[in-house]
Amino acid sequence: MISVRPRSAAGDAKSPADPPRRARNLRGVLVESLREAIMRGDYPLGSPLGEVDLAQRFGVSRGPVREALIQLEREYLVRSFPNRGCFVTTLSEQEFDEIVMLRSVLEPIALRSAREKASSKDIAAIRQRLRDLERVAAKRDQRTYIGKDYELHVAIWELSGRPLLTEVLKRVTAPVFVFEAIVEERYRKAAYDLKADARAHRILVDYLAGKTNQDAHACLQPVLDVAMHAEKPIVFDHHTASDSEVISLAATPDPTLARP
């Protein structure tokens, strides 16, 4: 664990701008250290994050801790509740289901708009993102894959030219991607098929390029099916050895929808 301690100013002649700069640097290091601790599992899901305890652990005052928690809440790693404090994020199955349902309604709108507005250069950039996703999948790098997956979807949403819709989709979906990253070890134990997951995204790029007659909702459906039938049992630790075949099938898109 990185030990975060403010530098001593003894004997140094500093300009008036230096204290704020040191404070910013300290906050940044503290955010990174606490983020790593959460992702590593030092703090179990739903566990409290008290300012006093964190200040003692990292050797800082409560001010930087408070600012770090605010930043991590923006990243959906932390949830705060009035009169209760901050806690490592959790996600209920009901929330997961609701997020998938909202995606099924909102994301096709973004896809349709992106298809109308995307240039050949835009589509080439999205294809490159898909290739990057497939390379990471081949390496079985689960945490990096989750980040690349989210970035691919965001890049498509941003092509829609609908900034409000894009922000809504980010706020709706980001907690799921963050939670999946926190429980990434469950994916490894379940031998989750990242390559098949990546293949489910090909039809989205084909749709943007006008290479399929399927509508936006039908093209998104393989991705949502993977989320509900392959990922959900793993995310909520309901996966058993007998689920392997289900995961493999659910993570493989309909061959009539996605081409190699």
N, C-alpha and C positions, 0 to 999 in steps of 0.2 A: 504494500500500500504506500502510495506517495505521501510523504509527510508535508503538509502545507503550513509553512510558518512565515509570517511577515519578516522582511529584511530589517535589520537594525539600521537606524539612521545615525548612529553615533559616529562622530568624527567626519561626516560627509556634509559638504556644503551643497544644498539642493535648491533648485529654483522653486518658486511658488507653484509651478505646474506639476512638480514631481509627485506630491502626495496623491492627487487624484489618479495619476498614471499608475502608481504603485497599487492603489486600491483596485483599479481596473484589472491589472495583472493578477493580483491576488484572487479576485473574484473569478477570473477566467480559469486559473489553475484549480481553484476549489470546485468549480462546476465540473471540470473534466475529471477530477479525482472522485467526486461523489457520483458522477455518471458511471464511471468505471466500476465503482463499488456496487452500485445497484445492478448493473448488467452482469457482474460476476456472481451475484447472489449473496453478497455480504449482508444485505438487508432483504429478508424474505418478502414475498408479495403481500401487500397490505400492512406491513410493519410500520410503526410510527417513526417519524424522523424529527426528533426534538431538537430545537435550536441549541439548547445548553449542551446536550450530549454530543452533537456534531461539532460544536465549537471546541469542546474538550478533546475530541478525537483528533481534529485537524490542527489544533493549536492556534485557533484564531478567535476573534471576537464574534459576537452574535450577528453584527451587521452584515459582514460578508456571507455568513451562512444564510441569513434571510434572503439576500439578493440571489444567492445560488439556487435556493429552493424556488424562488419566483421563476428563474430561467428554466429550471428543470420541469416546472409545471407547464411552461409554454411548450416544452418538448414532450409532454404527456407521460413523463417518467414518474411524476409526482402528482398527487391530488391533494388539494387543501379543502378543509371543511370549517366553516365558521364555528368558533368556540371549541373546536376539537383538535386543530393543528394539521400537520402535513403527514402524508402516508405514501409509501411506495404504491404505485398504481396497481389497480386490479381491474379485471374486466369480467363481468358476469356473462353467462351464456345468453341471457335475454338481451343484453347490450350487443353482444356479437351478432345475434340473429337480426336485431333491429338495424345494425350498421349494414349488414348484407342486403337487407330489404331496401334501405335508403339508396344504396349503391345501384341496385337494380332499377330504380326509378330515375336517379339523377345522372348516373354515368352515361347512359345511352344518349342523353341530351348533349353532353359534352362531346361524345364521339361523333354524333351527327354534325355538330357545328365544326369540329376539327376537320372532318372529311371535306366540308365545304370550303374551308379556308386554307388547308394545308397545301404548301407548294411542294414541288418535287424535292427541293432541298430539305424541307421540313420532314418529309417522309423518309428521306435517306438518313437523317439524323435519328429518327425513331427506330429505323432498322438497325442502326449501329447500337443503339441502346439495347435492343433485343439480342443482338449478337453478344454484347457484353454480359447480359443476363444469362445467356446459355453457356458462356465460358465459365462464369462463376458457378453455375449449376454443375458443370462437369467436374469442378474442383471440390464440390460438396461443402462449400463455404457457406453455411446456413445464415450466419448473421449478415455477411456482406450481401448475400442473395436477397434477403428481406429489404435491405436498403435500396438495392438496385431495382427491385420490383416496384417499390413505392415511387422511386424517381421516374421510372418508365411511365407509370400511370399519370403522375403529375405533369410530365412533359406533354402527354397527349391532351390532358385537360387544358393546359395553357395554350395549346394551339386553337382551342375553341373560340378564343377572343371574348370569353365571358368571365371576367375577373371575379365577379361575385359568386358565380357557380363554382369556379375553381377553388375559391377560399372555403366555400361550404363543403365541398368534397374533401378538401384537406382536413378540415376540422372533424368531419365525420369519420374518415378512414384512418387518419394517423394513429389514434389510440390502438387500433387493432395491430398495425404493423409494429408499433413499439412493444406491445404486449407479447407479440410473437417473438420478437428479438430477445426479450427477457427470458422466455421459456424455451429458447433455442435447443437446449439439451434434450428436451422431450422429442424434438424432431429427429435428432441423431439416434436416440434410443429406439425410435419407431422405424428407422431406416427409410425415412421419407424420401420419395422420388423427386428430387429437385429438377431433373431433366424433363420429366413429364410435366411438371408444373410450368416450366419455362415454355414448353411446346404449346401449352394452352393459350399462350399470349400471341402466337403467330397470327391467328385469325384477326386480332385487333389491328395489326399492321396491314394485313391484306385488305381489311375494310377501309382503312384510311387511304390506301392506294387505289381503291375502286376495283379490286381484284376478286370480289365475291358479291354475290347477289343477296346474301343474308343481310337482314337489317341489323341495326346497332345492338338491339337487345339480344338477338340470337348470337351475335359474335362475342358479346360479353358473357353470355351464359356459361361457357366452359370454365371461365375463370371463377365465377361465382359458385359453380358446382364443386370445383376443387376446394374452395373455402369452406363450404358447408359440409361436404361429405368426406373430404380427405384431411383437411386441416383442423376443423373444429374438434374432432375426437382427440387429436394430439394436443391442441392448445389447452384443452380442459382436462387433459390426463385421463381420458376415457379409453385410450387406445390399448388394445391387447394384441397378443400374437395372432389371434384369429382375424384381426382387422387388416392384415397385410394385403390380402387380395383385394379387399374393398378399396384401400388406399391406392393401389396400383391402377385399378379400373377408373376410380373417380378422378385421378390425376391425369388420365389420358383422354384428350379431347376426341370428339367424334371425327373420324377421318374424312367425312364429307364436308366438314367445316374448315379444317386446318390442313394445309398442304405442307409437305416437308420443305 
